[in-house]
Amino acid sequence: MFVLKTLTAAVLTAAFVLPATPAAAASPIGLTNGFYVNPDSLPATWARNNAGDARAARIQSSIGSKPIARWFGNDSNIGTTVASYTGAADGQDKLPVLVAYNIPDRDICAGHSGGGAGSASAYRTWISSFAAGIGSKPAVVIIEPDALNGMDCMTQTQKDERLGMLLYATQMFQQKAPNTYAYLDAGNPGWTAASTIAYRLGQAGIANIRGFAVNVSNFYWTSESVTYANSLNSYLATAKPFVIDTSRNGKGHGDGWCNPPTRKLGVTAQTGGGAEMLLWVKTPGVSDGPCGTAASTPAGQFNPDLAVRLIDGT
C-alpha cells in the first residue's frame, strides 16, 4: 500500500489502497550495454535528408548521434511498433528509452500538444498493447508527461478518470513488461507542489513501477531537479528511484517553458549523476509549440534552428 507520511490513516483508507509489488524481474540497465541510439530520430532523419545544409553535420554530431527517447502516440498498431523498436535495440544489446504519450485530453490545459486516445477504453487497449510489445525485453518507459500536473483545469470526474487510466498503465507495465523500468512523470520544480504530486503519484500507481521522472521537456538545472525529487520522496513512505530529463538544461531554466532563448543541451544519457539515470527525454530541436523562438513551429515538429540554438546556447 502506498502511504503518504503527512496524511491520516482514515484519509489514506478512503483515498486508495494498492498492493505491494516487487521491482522489475531484472534491471534493464544490467541486461544491456549502454543506451540505444535511434537512427531514425527526428534530428537524425533531418540531418540525413538535408545533408547539403550547413547545419546538418553539427545537428547529427551533437544531437542525432546521441541516445534520445522515442515518443509514441496514437497508433492502431502500437504493439507491433513498440515490439519492432525495442527489438532493434535488443538486437544491439542497447537500452531503449520510450515515452508513452497518448492519454485522452492530452495537454488539455495548455493546449499546444493536444490529442491522445479517443476514450478511456481506447487508452487501456493502447497502453496494454504498448506494454505487451515490450514484453520481456529490457526498456525504460516514461509514462504520460504532464498528465499528473496538467489536471488543474479538469473537473473532478475527469481527474478521477485520468488517474484510473494511469493506474491501469502502471499495472500493465508491471504485468506485461517485467524487465522494464517505468517512471510516472512528476513535472518539474516550478510547477505543482511536491506534496500534491506525491499524492497523485500514489493514486496513479507509483507502487507498481520503478519510480518517477522529473524535468521532462523542461530546463531546470539537474541539481534543482534532484532537490525537487527528494522533496517528492519525503512525502512517500518508501522513496522511489527517479530519472531526470537533461536534454535542454545545460544553462538551467530560462524565460518560460516554450522554446525559450539561450538554452543549451545538457549532459547526454548516463546512469547516476544524482538520479538513477539522466536521460534525453525531450528531443532537442523539437518545438514545444508555436511560441518563443519558434513562433511558427507546431509542437512536436523538428526545427533545425531550434537545434542549433541548443548546440550553441543562443
Stockholm file with secondary structure:
# STOCKHOLM 1.0

chainA/1-314         MFVLKTLTAAVLTAAFVLPATPAAAASPIGLTNGFYVNPDSLPATWARNNAGDARAARIQSSIGSKPIARWFGNDSNIGTTVASYTGAADGQDKLPVLVAYNIPDRDICAGHSGGGAGSASAYRTWISSFAAGIGSKPAVVIIEPDALNGMDCMTQTQKDERLGMLLYATQMFQQKAPNTYAYLDAGNPGWTAASTIAYRLGQAGIANIRGFAVNVSNFYWTSESVTYANSLNSYLATAKPFVIDTSRNGKGHGDGWCNPPTRKLGVTAQTGGGAEMLLWVKTPGVSDGPCGTAASTPAGQFNPDLAVRLIDGT
#=GR chainA/1-314 SS CCCBTTSCHHHHHHHCCCCCCCCCSSCTTTTSSSBCCCTTSHHHHHHHHTTTSTTHHHHIIIIITSCCCEEECCCTTHHHHHHHHHHHHHHTTCBCEEEECCCTTBTTTTCTTCBCCSSHHHHHHHHHHHHHHHTTSCEEEEECTTTTTTTTTSCHHHHHHHHHHHHHHHHHHHHHCTTEEEEEECCCTTSSCHHHHHHHHHHTTGGGSSEEEESTTCCCCHHHHHHHHHHHHHTBSSCCCEEEECTTBTTCCCSSSSSCTTCBCCCCSEECSSSSEEECCSCTTBCSSSBTTBTTCCTTCBCHHHHHHHHHTC
#=GC SS_cons         CCCBTTSCHHHHHHHCCCCCCCCCSSCTTTTSSSBCCCTTSHHHHHHHHTTTSTTHHHHIIIIITSCCCEEECCCTTHHHHHHHHHHHHHHTTCBCEEEECCCTTBTTTTCTTCBCCSSHHHHHHHHHHHHHHHTTSCEEEEECTTTTTTTTTSCHHHHHHHHHHHHHHHHHHHHHCTTEEEEEECCCTTSSCHHHHHHHHHHTTGGGSSEEEESTTCCCCHHHHHHHHHHHHHTBSSCCCEEEECTTBTTCCCSSSSSCTTCBCCCCSEECSSSSEEECCSCTTBCSSSBTTBTTCCTTCBCHHHHHHHHHTC
//
